[in-house]
Amino acid sequence: MEKGRGINTICTHVGGVVDERYKGAISPLYMATSYAFEDIDEKRYPRYFNTPNQQALTKKIAALEHTGDAMIFGSGMAAISHTLMAFLKAGDHIVFQQALYGGTYNFATTQLEKYGISYSFTHGWEAKDFEAKMRSNTKVIYIETPSNPLLTITDLKAVSDLARSKGVLTMIDNTFASPINQNPADFGIDIMIHSATKYMGGHSDICAGAVAASEDHIKRLWESSICFGGSLSDQTVWLLERSLKTMGLRVKAQSDNAHKLAELLDDHTAIDKVYYPGLKSHPGHGLAKSQMKGFGGMLSFELKEDFNPSDFMKSLQLIKPSMSLAGVESTVTSPVMTSHALMGEEDRKAQGIRDGLIRFSVGIEEVEDLMEDIDQAINQLKSKTVLAQ
Ligand SMILES: *Cc1c(COP(=O)(O)O)cnc(C)c1O
């Protein structure tokens, strides 16, 4: 079905539950937690990740990520923690990329030691930075590209080649790119993890996670995940299937908007610096072009020092300050106040995350309306600064 089909055809058609009885256009929703045994080895149960809606949706996600299989979880962090726990054991070591989602950083630094698993963070995002941190007991390399919040780009092929040469597994948090803009499996990465709360859901009304990998890797993940129990409610599985049908359209619109805005903001006199992999000035631009299909809907920027980022966010009228991201509506956040609040000031500084940094999740609105909102907010700040002098 998916062979040779375009991305929006896969989004729309692959992996639904066929309504044999009434021929409805969409998947029927099966909420049952109890199913009669068909075969004693095939026990159907939500926490076994094998209800009809769960099984159908994993086919769509696997097709989108170019992998043999997939699993869905109750949140992005459930997907991340279940995957790490499935492939690591006492005595193992994992190398994490330095720029990492705040929740993953928190999981690594507060949980892994309890299980006798050691970890290191790289000092950069080049293959040599990962190699420098590898030990004889390293089992996993964990990357994030584009990263949060500075949109650094990691070389997928170089990292997977390094890992393969040492027999190490690679995992990527592919949330920011979404499967529309990046398919790491094509570059040899083993396990793709998503916070489906973000682009897969896309409407800021679903909390979910997803993992895509080979059939063998998913089997191993399944075996431990049924113990940890982080399955997603079928009602939300059904909603996520609906959301995925428009993911290609949404992400394309968001990426186009982000690219135009990044260029406008880059020329803006009130803005010091813009981080967006689509800008030619971005250090990862060439690499992003070679491994991404679009540059994504996320960007970040630093306001000139005279302006207070918190005042800026309060002055916006259309764009909402919000911790989450990737919805059809544009949102902004201060990483220092939200996603990276649990990280110490020194670690943040080492990563180049300044207090004045604003992360911008670009929605599907008209670029003109978004730019007008930013301009009016900056004008409010300017008049405040003048009054204060
Ligand atoms: C939000 C997010 C997560 C965590 O996902 P939840 O659904 O909130 O648990 C992980 N990684 C990235 C990059 C995210 O943006």
The ligand as an ORCA input file, in Angstrom:
! r2SCAN-3c Opt
* xyz 0 1
  C       7.515     17.653     24.406
  C       8.741     16.925     24.059
  C       9.051     15.697     24.662
  C       8.192     15.097     25.758
  O       6.931     14.764     25.310
  P       5.615     14.680     26.245
  O       4.567     14.272     25.290
  O       5.426     16.043     26.837
  O       5.899     13.682     27.306
  C      10.185     15.035     24.253
  N      11.007     15.554     23.325
  C      10.751     16.735     22.727
  C      11.701     17.251     21.699
  C       9.619     17.460     23.069
  O       9.376     18.640     22.482
*
